């Protein structure tokens, strides 16, 4: 039987039927894009800006450097715990309501951080900040899908990638300026004005729609506890407590197995096993984790290599790393635009081949390479990663049924945070073993890029069925 295919389906056979929805009308669409962009920038800035202030906080509060890292660790841990449960809650109360409630909670906690004078108090406020950020991030990708027409979803994911990359690049510089000129407490308030702008523009966001789905309190708490055991165990093991960390991680694996068995029987599970069972989505999530670990390990390990082996001073290293985010800023929107026209799997495999080439060139780079040699190699790796992220995100979000868009978005955000956490653990283990300043981290990144490329290739083959041709 002759079948009519849309342009989006021709571009990617795994994209599924195009939605009958055509996004928000202009000019409301542009205001909505601005609202989501400012909201995303808030969360990315807050995730990355605290790192540069940690030594100052440790001195001021009288704690050790190892203890003060909990300011970052607890934020990441709480965030990864709540993303999936909040995505389910967003379906019940409406995505815009949850998104704006999260921004409001985040701003209140940020304001209170100005009065933080002890580590326990600061950790409590960081927990509340993470709860607010989790509420917003859990539904942000679902709203991007509602804002953009189906045929331009890749462009939307590209714009989102630009916001993430630019905010991550700005965070260290902004944090350093604040610590140098203001009390360190202001670091945790820096992103709040962006949340205010996002809230002011929030009326343009898609109208909140409540869905008649049952409450999932048991599954939500169970999912959060499982992430606590898994990620918390990994963090403990990498911070000098191997036995408790291993015990917690093993308990987390057991809890995950039992949770999967429970969730497989539910129609709209909190842990999206229904989505993961779809080859396109499951492989996209696995590829995302592998790629986030690879890029994270690159950016975390390279400063140690440039300082310890190449002899560059810290201030110079920061400048040498700039080609990576700057290249991502240029490549991400182009990759998103291309993914609306070219199969995301093809872009993903191409990107990973380029990234592997760049990583190998960095791993074998001679000391005499100089600043120019470092910059173009790093830019080449960034080009490859940039070609991968937006198309992969588009496929993961766009392939999910519209009513499961929030769950898919929560899955994407969880994949990113899990990848970033595993990258930090991987680099920490290699540094502890005396391999952090050699080529080992870059070779690990290469191996993970190969995994991401393999997932992309397998994903493409899984959708090349007669019905899709």
Helices and strands as residue ranges (DSSP letters): H 7-11, H 28-49, G 51-53, H 54-61, H 65-68, H 70-93, H 95-113, H 119-147, G 150-152, H 153-181, G 184-188, H 192-200, G 202-204, H 217-238, H 242-263, H 273-276, H 279-308, H 314-320, H 322-339, H 344-363, G 367-369, H 370-399, G 402-404, H 405-432, H 440-462, G 466-468
